[in-house]
Amino acid sequence: MGVTTDLPLVSVIIPAYNAERFIEQTLASVCHQTYPNLEIIIVDDGSRDRTVEILRQWERNDSRVQLITQANAGVAAARNLAISYSQSR
């Protein structure tokens, strides 16, 4: 679903830890925004529930979604890692 546009690329960064209850709703909300030029970077911070499984499905189905996994290091480390992957400037 990649979109080429003259609008600036916006990076949506989502740190996630054991978020299986809410991650679908979160991604659905972000993916249904009307702004067309988004990249959605999710860092799973060592979840022990089904969060990664759910996110992999989203990543397969929407080219804007990028999943990064890391051992549990906290929300700040997850955000910083996502920023390092961001293509927006």
C-alpha positions in Angstrom: 0.0 0.0 0.0 3.0 2.3 -0.5 2.0 5.8 -1.5 4.2 8.2 -3.5 3.3 11.8 -2.8 4.7 15.3 -2.6 3.6 15.4 1.1 6.3 14.9 3.7 6.7 11.4 5.1 5.5 11.1 8.6 6.8 8.4 10.9 4.4 7.0 13.5 6.4 5.3 16.2 4.7 2.7 18.4 6.6 1.0 21.3 4.8 -2.1 22.3 5.2 -4.5 25.3 2.6 -7.2 26.0 0.1 -5.1 24.0 -2.0 -7.9 22.5 -5.2 -6.5 24.0 -4.9 -3.1 22.3 -2.4 -3.4 19.4 -5.0 -4.3 16.7 -7.2 -1.2 17.6 -4.1 1.0 17.7 -2.9 -0.1 14.3 -6.4 0.1 12.8 -6.7 3.7 14.0 -3.3 4.7 12.6 -3.8 2.9 9.3 -7.2 4.5 8.7 -5.8 8.1 8.9 -6.4 10.2 5.9 -2.8 11.4 5.6 -1.4 9.3 2.7 2.3 9.4 3.4 3.0 7.4 6.6 5.5 4.9 7.8 4.5 3.0 10.9 7.4 1.7 12.9 6.5 -0.6 15.8 9.2 -1.8 18.3 8.2 -4.8 20.3 10.1 -4.6 23.5 10.3 -8.3 24.4 6.6 -9.1 24.7 5.6 -12.5 26.1 2.1 -12.5 24.8 0.8 -12.6 21.2 1.9 -9.1 20.3 4.6 -10.1 17.9 2.4 -12.6 16.1 -0.3 -9.9 15.6 2.2 -7.4 14.4 3.8 -9.8 11.9 0.3 -10.3 10.4 -0.1 -6.5 10.0 3.4 -6.2 8.6 2.6 -8.8 5.9 -0.6 -7.0 5.0 0.4 -3.4 5.0 3.6 -2.2 3.4 3.6 0.9 5.7 4.1 -1.2 8.8 7.6 -2.2 9.9 8.1 -4.4 12.9 11.4 -4.3 14.9 11.9 -6.6 17.9 14.3 -6.2 20.8 14.9 -7.8 24.2 13.0 -5.9 26.9 14.9 -2.6 27.3 12.2 -0.1 28.2 10.0 2.3 26.3 12.8 5.0 25.8 15.1 2.4 24.2 12.2 1.2 22.0 11.5 4.8 20.8 15.1 5.5 20.2 15.5 2.3 18.1 12.4 3.2 16.1 13.8 6.7 15.4 17.0 5.2 14.1 14.9 3.3 11.5 12.8 6.2 10.5 13.0 7.5 6.9 11.3 10.8 7.6 13.4 13.9 8.2 
